[in-house]
Amino acid sequence: MPAEGLVGEHDILTEAVDGAVSEVHEDMNGHAEEETLKDPCCDPDNPVVLKFNDVSAAAYMIKSGIQKTPCTRSTISSLTDMDIFFKKEFLQVTGSFKERGARYTLMMLPKEQKSVGVVAASAGNHALALAYHGKDLGIPVSVVMPIIAPLMKVTLCKQYGANVMVKGADIGESKTHAMRLAAEKGYKYVNGYDHPHILAGQGTMGLEVVEQVPDIDAVVIPVGGGGLIAGAAVAIKSLSPTTQVIGVESERCASFTAAMKAGKPVYTPASSTLADGLAVPLVGVNAFATAAPLIDKMVVVSEAFVALAILRLVEIEKAVVEGAGATALAAVLAGLLPELKGKRVVIPLCGGNIDTTILGRCLERGLAADGRLCTFRVTVSDRPGGIAELTKKIASLGVSIKDIYHERAWLRSDIFSVQVKCTVETRDNEHAQQLEQTLRQQYAHVHWGPTHVVSGQSPH
C-alpha cells in the first residue's frame, strides 16, 4: 500500500547508510550486491503519495532561493485557437524547473548529512540544479554524468563547485555508479524525478500557476520520469479541482503512458530524441503513485512537432527552449488536444538548456516540418542553360536556394541529362506546394522530399 505524506529524512538516512554498509560486507563474499543499489526513498513496494501540505511546506522553504517565474499570455494563442499562457521555467538561474526540487531536498537534509553531502546521476538539468544550490547552501555535491552528457553542462557543474565524474555509457550506468558511491562514502543519493522532496519542490510550480492565471481550464505538462506532473498535479487539483491536468510524452519513450496502461511503472525502451530530458525508461514509483489518479489525459507527440515547437518559440515567443521543455506546446501544434479549443491553457516551458549545435539542427528540422525548408531532385537537360533555366524558374516564384548539387554518373536516363538536387527555403507549406506543382508541370522526372523519411506524425 502506498504511504501517505513524506517520510522522515532522518529515518531514511539511517536505514540507507546502515543497510549499504552491511550489504557491501556481504558482497565481499559474493552475495547480495544488488541490495546495495536500492534507493530506500523510492520503494516500489511502499510508494509515497504526495499531499498538498508537502507542496505548501516546500513553497515556504524555498521561496527566498528560487525565481518566481512569469506566466504570461502568448501571441501563439492566435495560431492555436486557445488562450495560451507560458510558465517560463527556463528563466531559473540554471535554466530549468529542477531547481525547485533540488533546493528543497538539500534544505531538508539532516545537519550531519549536509556536511557529508549528496550524490546524483544526471546528464543535465538535475545535476546543474543540485550543483548550483549545493554551492549556495554550502552542501557538498557530487554528480555522475554519462559520457553522452553535453560538455557545456559538465563544465557548468564544475563551475558551480560540484565534484563531477563522467562515468557510464548511459544514465542507467551512471546511476549505478552514483548509488555505489552513496553506499561507500555515506552520501545521500538524490533521485532527480522520484525522491519525495523532489516531487514536493516541483509541485511549487503548480501553486504559482494557479495564483498567476485565474480560471485555468487545463495545464499541459511534459512528462519524463513523472516528478513535475506529480507535484504540479497535487497543487493544481487541490486548488482548482476542475482544471484538467494533461501529460505529454515523446513517441521515442512513452514510459508514463505504458505505466498508466499497465497500472504500474514498466520498463519502456528509449531511443534518441530531441526531447532527451524526457527519455526515462522507467517512471518513478512515487511519481506514478501520486500522479496517476490525478492525470486526466496522456498524449504522445512525434519528433517533427517537437522541432516545430522549438522553432515557433524562437520565432514568436523569442524564447530558446530545449526539446523536453517544448513538448507540451508540440502536442497543441500537432492537434492532439482539440477539446481545448477556446479554452484557457497553461503550458510550462520547463527548460532552456539546449546545446547551440543541437539548436541549429532543431531549427532546421522545424523549418522542414513547417514546409519552409524543402528538398527535391529533378532531371534537367545537361546542355548549356539547362540548370540555369531551373534556377530561373525557382527564383521567379520567390524561392531561395540554400544548396544545389548535380549528378551525372549514376543517372540511368538520357546521356544528355543531369540530375539536380536542391534544398530550398519557402515562405510556408502552401508556397512549397506551388513550387512542386510548377516543377512537375515543367519536368518529367521530379522526386519531392528526402530520399529516406523516418515515420511519425507529419505536420501536414
C-alpha positions as CSV (number, residue, x, y, z in Angstrom):
1,M,0.0,0.0,0.0
2,P,1.3,3.5,-0.8
3,A,2.5,5.5,2.2
4,E,0.8,8.9,2.5
5,G,2.9,12.1,3.1
6,L,6.6,12.5,3.2
7,V,8.7,10.1,5.2
8,G,11.2,11.3,7.7
9,E,14.6,12.0,6.2
10,H,16.4,11.0,9.4
11,D,14.8,7.6,9.3
12,I,15.6,7.0,5.6
13,L,19.2,8.1,6.0
14,T,19.9,5.7,8.9
15,E,18.3,2.8,7.0
16,A,20.2,3.7,3.8
17,V,23.6,4.1,5.2
18,D,23.5,1.1,7.6
19,G,21.9,-1.1,5.0
20,A,24.5,-0.2,2.4
21,V,27.4,-0.9,4.7
22,S,26.2,-4.3,5.7
23,E,25.4,-5.1,2.1
24,V,28.9,-4.2,1.0
25,H,30.4,-6.6,3.5
26,E,28.2,-9.3,2.3
27,D,29.2,-8.6,-1.3
28,M,32.9,-9.3,-0.4
29,N,31.8,-12.9,-0.2
30,G,29.9,-12.8,-3.4
31,H,26.4,-12.1,-2.1
32,A,23.6,-9.6,-2.5
33,E,25.4,-6.8,-4.4
34,E,22.1,-5.8,-5.9
35,E,20.7,-4.9,-2.5
36,T,23.4,-2.3,-2.1
37,L,22.0,-0.3,-5.0
38,K,18.4,0.0,-3.7
39,D,17.1,3.5,-3.0
40,P,15.0,3.5,0.2
41,C,13.3,6.7,-0.8
42,C,11.9,5.1,-3.9
43,D,10.5,1.7,-2.8
44,P,8.2,0.0,-5.4
45,D,6.6,-1.9,-2.5
46,N,5.8,1.2,-0.5
47,P,5.5,4.2,-2.7
48,V,5.0,7.6,-1.2
49,V,1.9,9.6,-2.2
50,L,2.5,13.3,-2.1
51,K,0.0,15.5,-0.2
52,F,-0.9,19.2,-0.7
53,N,0.7,20.1,2.7
54,D,4.0,18.7,1.4
55,V,4.0,21.1,-1.6
56,S,2.9,24.0,0.6
57,A,5.8,23.3,3.0
58,A,8.2,23.2,0.1
59,A,7.0,26.5,-1.2
60,Y,7.6,28.2,2.1
61,M,11.1,26.7,2.5
62,I,12.4,27.6,-1.0
63,K,10.7,30.9,-1.7
64,S,13.8,33.0,-1.0
65,G,16.1,30.9,-3.2
66,I,14.0,30.3,-6.3
67,Q,12.8,32.6,-9.1
68,K,9.0,33.0,-9.2
69,T,9.0,32.8,-13.0
70,P,6.4,34.8,-15.1
71,C,3.3,33.1,-16.5
72,T,2.2,35.3,-19.4
73,R,-0.2,35.1,-22.3
74,S,1.4,34.3,-25.6
75,T,0.7,35.6,-29.1
76,I,0.9,31.9,-30.2
77,S,-2.7,31.9,-28.9
78,S,-3.9,33.3,-32.2
79,L,-2.3,30.3,-34.1
80,T,-3.9,27.6,-31.9
81,D,-7.4,29.0,-31.1
82,M,-6.6,28.7,-27.4
83,D,-5.8,31.2,-24.8
84,I,-2.3,30.1,-24.0
85,F,-0.1,31.1,-21.1
86,F,3.5,30.1,-20.8
87,K,5.1,29.4,-17.4
88,K,8.7,30.4,-18.2
89,E,10.7,28.0,-16.0
90,F,13.6,28.3,-18.4
91,L,14.3,31.6,-16.6
92,Q,15.5,29.9,-13.4
93,V,19.2,30.6,-12.8
94,T,20.3,27.2,-14.1
95,G,17.7,27.1,-16.8
96,S,15.0,24.7,-15.6
97,F,12.3,23.8,-13.1
98,K,14.7,21.3,-11.5
99,E,16.0,23.9,-9.1
100,R,12.7,23.8,-7.1
101,G,13.1,20.2,-6.0
102,A,16.9,20.3,-5.7
103,R,16.8,23.2,-3.3
104,Y,14.1,21.8,-1.1
105,T,15.7,18.4,-0.9
106,L,19.1,19.9,0.1
107,M,17.4,22.1,2.7
108,M,15.6,19.1,4.2
109,L,18.7,17.1,4.8
110,P,19.7,16.4,8.4
111,K,22.6,18.5,9.7
112,E,25.0,15.7,9.7
113,Q,24.2,14.7,6.1
114,K,24.6,18.3,5.0
115,S,28.3,18.1,6.0
116,V,28.8,14.8,4.2
117,G,26.9,15.8,1.0
118,V,24.8,14.2,-1.7
119,V,25.3,12.4,-5.0
120,A,23.1,12.2,-8.1
121,A,23.2,10.8,-11.6
122,S,22.2,13.2,-14.3
123,A,23.0,14.2,-17.9
124,G,22.0,17.8,-17.4
125,N,19.3,19.8,-15.5
126,H,19.2,17.9,-12.2
127,A,23.0,18.0,-12.0
128,L,23.1,21.7,-12.7
129,A,20.3,22.4,-10.1
130,L,22.0,20.4,-7.3
131,A,25.4,21.8,-8.1
132,Y,24.2,25.5,-8.0
133,H,22.1,25.2,-4.9
134,G,24.6,23.0,-3.1
135,K,27.1,25.7,-3.5
136,D,24.6,28.3,-2.3
137,L,23.7,26.3,0.8
138,G,27.3,25.1,1.5
139,I,26.4,21.4,0.9
140,P,29.0,19.2,-1.0
141,V,27.5,17.8,-4.2
142,S,28.9,15.0,-6.4
143,V,27.3,14.3,-9.8
144,V,27.9,11.3,-12.0
145,M,27.3,12.2,-15.7
146,P,27.2,9.8,-18.6
147,I,29.7,10.2,-21.4
148,I,26.9,11.4,-23.6
149,A,26.3,14.5,-21.4
150,P,26.9,17.8,-23.2
151,L,30.3,19.3,-22.5
152,M,28.7,22.6,-21.7
153,K,26.7,21.1,-18.8
154,V,29.7,19.2,-17.5
155,T,31.7,22.4,-17.4
156,L,28.9,24.4,-15.7
157,C,28.5,21.8,-13.0
158,K,32.2,22.1,-12.3
159,Q,32.0,25.9,-12.2
160,Y,29.2,25.6,-9.6
161,G,31.7,23.7,-7.4
162,A,30.3,20.1,-7.9
163,N,32.6,17.1,-7.9
164,V,31.9,15.8,-11.4
165,M,32.6,12.3,-12.5
166,V,31.9,11.3,-16.1
167,K,31.2,7.6,-16.0
168,G,28.8,5.3,-17.8
169,A,27.6,4.9,-21.4
170,D,24.1,6.0,-20.4
171,I,22.2,7.4,-17.4
172,G,21.5,3.9,-16.1
173,E,25.2,3.1,-15.7
174,S,25.8,6.5,-14.2
175,K,23.0,5.8,-11.6
176,T,24.6,2.5,-10.7
177,H,27.9,4.2,-10.0
178,A,26.3,7.1,-8.1
179,M,24.4,4.6,-5.8
180,R,27.6,2.7,-5.1
181,L,29.3,6.0,-4.1
182,A,26.4,6.7,-1.8
183,A,26.9,3.3,-0.1
184,E,30.6,3.6,0.1
185,K,31.0,7.2,1.2
186,G,27.8,7.9,3.1
187,Y,26.5,10.4,0.5
188,K,22.7,10.8,0.2
189,Y,21.6,9.6,-3.2
190,V,19.0,12.0,-4.7
191,N,16.8,10.7,-7.4
192,G,16.0,13.6,-9.8
193,Y,12.4,12.7,-10.5
194,D,11.2,10.4,-7.7
195,H,12.6,11.5,-4.3
196,P,9.6,12.6,-2.3
197,H,11.2,16.0,-1.6
198,I,12.0,16.5,-5.2
199,L,8.3,15.9,-6.1
200,A,7.2,18.4,-3.4
201,G,9.6,21.0,-4.7
202,Q,8.5,20.6,-8.3
203,G,4.9,21.0,-7.1
204,T,5.5,24.6,-6.2
205,M,5.3,25.5,-9.8
206,G,1.7,24.4,-9.8
207,L,1.0,26.7,-6.8
208,E,2.4,29.6,-8.7
209,V,0.4,28.8,-11.9
210,V,-2.9,28.8,-10.1
211,E,-2.0,32.1,-8.4
212,Q,-0.9,33.8,-11.6
213,V,-3.6,32.7,-14.0
214,P,-7.2,32.7,-12.9
215,D,-9.9,30.3,-14.2
216,I,-7.5,27.8,-15.9
217,D,-9.2,25.1,-18.0
218,A,-6.1,22.9,-18.4
219,V,-2.4,22.7,-17.7
220,V,-0.4,20.7,-20.2
221,I,2.8,19.3,-18.8
222,P,5.8,17.4,-20.3
223,V,6.4,14.0,-18.7
224,G,9.6,12.1,-18.4
225,G,10.2,10.4,-15.0
226,G,6.9,12.0,-13.7
227,G,8.3,14.2,-11.0
228,L,7.0,17.5,-12.3
229,I,3.5,16.3,-13.3
230,A,3.1,14.5,-9.9
231,G,4.0,17.6,-7.8
232,A,2.2,20.1,-10.0
233,A,-1.0,17.9,-10.3
234,V,-1.3,17.7,-6.5
235,A,-1.1,21.5,-6.2
236,I,-3.4,22.2,-9.1
237,K,-6.1,19.7,-8.3
238,S,-6.1,20.8,-4.7
239,L,-6.7,24.4,-5.5
240,S,-8.6,24.1,-8.7
241,P,-10.3,20.6,-9.0
242,T,-12.0,21.3,-12.3
243,T,-8.7,22.2,-14.1
244,Q,-7.6,19.4,-16.4
245,V,-4.0,18.0,-16.0
246,I,-2.7,16.6,-19.2
247,G,0.6,14.9,-19.7
248,V,2.7,14.8,-22.9
249,E,5.5,12.4,-23.8
250,S,7.8,11.9,-26.7
251,E,6.9,9.0,-29.1
252,R,10.5,7.8,-28.5
253,C,9.9,7.0,-24.9
254,A,6.3,6.9,-23.8
255,S,7.0,5.3,-20.4
256,F,4.3,7.0,-18.4
257,T,1.6,6.1,-20.9
258,A,2.8,2.5,-20.7
259,A,2.7,2.7,-16.9
260,M,-0.9,4.0,-17.0
261,K,-1.9,1.1,-19.2
262,A,-0.1,-1.5,-17.0
263,G,-1.2,0.1,-13.7
264,K,2.4,0.3,-12.5
265,P,5.8,1.5,-13.8
266,V,7.1,-0.7,-16.5
267,Y,10.3,-0.6,-18.5
268,T,10.0,1.1,-21.8
269,P,12.9,1.2,-24.3
270,A,14.1,4.7,-25.1
271,S,15.6,5.8,-28.4
272,S,17.3,9.0,-29.4
273,T,15.0,12.0,-29.2
274,L,15.0,15.8,-29.4
275,A,13.2,15.7,-26.0
276,D,16.2,13.9,-24.4
277,G,15.2,15.2,-20.9
278,L,12.0,13.1,-21.1
279,A,13.7,9.8,-22.2
280,V,13.3,8.0,-18.9
281,P,12.6,4.3,-19.5
282,L,11.1,3.6,-16.1
283,V,9.0,6.3,-14.4
284,G,9.3,6.9,-10.7
285,V,7.3,4.8,-8.3
286,N,6.4,7.7,-6.0
287,A,5.7,9.9,-9.0
288,F,3.4,7.3,-10.6
289,A,1.5,6.6,-7.3
290,T,0.9,10.3,-6.9
291,A,0.2,11.4,-10.4
292,A,-1.8,8.5,-11.9
293,P,-5.1,9.2,-10.1
294,L,-4.9,12.9,-10.9
295,I,-4.0,13.0,-14.6
296,D,-6.9,13.5,-17.0
297,K,-5.2,12.5,-20.2
298,M,-1.9,11.4,-21.6
299,V,-0.8,12.1,-25.3
300,V,2.3,11.1,-27.3
301,V,3.9,13.5,-29.8
302,S,6.3,13.0,-32.7
303,E,9.7,14.4,-33.2
304,A,8.6,16.6,-36.1
305,F,6.3,18.6,-33.9
306,V,8.8,18.9,-31.1
307,A,11.2,20.5,-33.6
308,L,8.3,22.7,-34.9
309,A,7.5,23.8,-31.3
310,I,11.1,24.8,-30.7
311,L,11.0,26.9,-33.9
312,R,7.7,28.6,-33.0
313,L,9.0,29.5,-29.6
314,V,12.2,31.1,-31.1
315,E,10.4,33.0,-33.8
316,I,7.2,34.1,-32.0
317,E,8.0,34.0,-28.2
318,K,11.7,34.9,-28.6
319,A,12.5,32.0,-26.2
320,V,15.1,29.4,-26.5
321,V,13.6,26.2,-25.1
322,E,15.0,22.7,-25.1
323,G,13.1,19.8,-26.7
324,A,11.8,18.4,-23.5
325,G,10.5,21.8,-22.4
326,A,8.7,22.4,-25.7
327,T,6.9,19.0,-25.8
328,A,3.7,20.3,-24.3
329,L,3.4,23.0,-27.0
330,A,4.2,20.4,-29.6
331,A,1.1,18.4,-28.6
332,V,-1.0,21.5,-29.1
333,L,0.5,22.2,-32.5
334,A,0.0,18.6,-33.5
335,G,-3.7,18.9,-32.9
336,L,-3.7,16.2,-30.2
337,L,-5.8,18.3,-27.8
338,P,-8.8,19.6,-29.9
339,E,-11.0,19.7,-26.8
340,L,-9.0,22.7,-25.6
341,K,-10.1,25.0,-28.4
342,G,-11.3,28.2,-27.0
343,K,-10.1,27.3,-23.5
344,R,-7.6,28.9,-21.2
345,V,-4.5,26.7,-21.2
346,V,-1.2,26.9,-19.2
347,I,1.9,25.4,-20.7
348,P,5.2,25.2,-18.7
349,L,8.3,25.8,-20.7
350,C,10.3,23.6,-18.4
351,G,13.9,24.2,-19.5
352,G,16.2,26.1,-21.9
353,N,19.4,24.1,-21.7
354,I,19.9,23.2,-25.3
355,D,23.3,23.0,-27.0
356,T,23.8,25.6,-29.7
357,T,24.8,22.9,-32.2
358,I,21.6,20.9,-31.4
359,L,19.6,24.1,-31.5
360,G,20.7,24.7,-35.1
361,R,19.6,21.2,-36.1
362,C,16.3,21.6,-34.3
363,L,15.5,24.8,-36.1
364,E,16.3,23.2,-39.5
365,R,14.1,20.2,-38.7
366,G,11.4,22.7,-37.5
367,L,11.6,24.6,-40.8
368,A,11.3,21.2,-42.7
369,A,8.3,20.2,-40.6
370,D,6.7,23.6,-41.4
371,G,7.2,23.2,-45.1
372,R,9.7,26.1,-45.2
373,L,12.8,24.0,-45.9
374,C,12.3,21.6,-48.8
375,T,14.5,19.2,-50.8
376,F,13.9,17.7,-54.2
377,R,15.6,16.0,-57.1
378,V,14.8,16.9,-60.7
379,T,16.3,15.7,-64.0
380,V,17.1,18.5,-66.5
381,S,18.9,18.9,-69.8
382,D,22.7,18.8,-69.5
383,R,23.1,21.1,-72.4
384,P,24.1,24.8,-71.8
385,G,21.3,26.6,-70.0
386,G,19.6,23.5,-68.6
387,I,20.4,24.2,-64.9
388,A,20.1,28.0,-65.5
389,E,16.6,27.5,-66.6
390,L,15.8,25.5,-63.4
391,T,17.2,28.2,-61.1
392,K,15.4,30.9,-63.0
393,K,12.1,29.1,-62.6
394,I,12.8,28.7,-58.8
395,A,13.7,32.4,-58.5
396,S,10.6,33.5,-60.3
397,L,8.5,32.0,-57.6
398,G,10.4,33.8,-54.8
399,V,12.0,30.6,-53.6
400,S,15.6,30.8,-52.1
401,I,18.1,28.1,-53.0
402,K,20.1,27.0,-49.9
403,D,22.1,24.2,-51.5
404,I,22.4,22.7,-55.0
405,Y,24.2,19.6,-56.3
406,H,24.2,17.9,-59.7
407,E,24.9,14.3,-60.6
408,R,25.7,12.6,-64.0
409,A,27.5,9.3,-63.4
410,W,24.7,7.3,-61.7
411,L,21.8,8.7,-63.8
412,R,20.3,6.0,-66.0
413,S,18.2,8.2,-68.3
414,D,19.2,10.2,-71.3
415,I,23.0,10.7,-71.5
416,F,22.4,14.4,-72.1
417,S,20.5,14.8,-68.8
418,V,21.7,15.7,-65.4
419,Q,20.0,15.1,-62.0
420,V,20.0,18.2,-59.8
421,K,19.4,18.0,-56.1
422,C,18.2,21.2,-54.4
423,T,17.5,22.4,-50.9
424,V,15.3,25.5,-50.9
425,E,13.6,27.8,-48.5
426,T,10.0,28.8,-48.9
427,R,7.5,31.1,-47.1
428,D,5.2,28.3,-45.9
429,N,3.8,24.9,-46.9
430,E,1.5,26.5,-49.5
431,H,4.4,28.2,-51.2
432,A,6.3,24.8,-51.2
433,Q,3.3,23.1,-52.9
434,Q,3.3,25.8,-55.5
435,L,6.9,25.1,-56.3
436,E,6.3,21.4,-56.5
437,Q,3.4,21.8,-58.9
438,T,5.4,24.1,-61.1
439,L,8.3,21.7,-61.3
440,R,6.1,18.8,-62.1
441,Q,4.5,20.7,-65.0
442,Q,7.9,21.6,-66.4
443,Y,9.9,18.4,-65.9
444,A,9.1,14.7,-66.4
445,H,11.3,13.4,-63.5
446,V,10.7,15.1,-60.2
447,H,11.3,13.5,-56.8
448,W,9.9,15.7,-54.0
449,G,11.2,15.3,-50.4
450,P,14.1,13.5,-48.8
451,T,15.2,10.1,-50.1
452,H,14.8,8.5,-46.7
453,V,12.0,9.6,-44.4
454,V,11.6,8.4,-40.8
455,S,8.0,7.5,-40.0
456,G,6.0,9.5,-37.4
457,Q,3.3,12.2,-37.2
458,S,3.5,14.6,-40.1
459,P,2.7,18.3,-39.6
460,H,0.9,18.4,-43.0
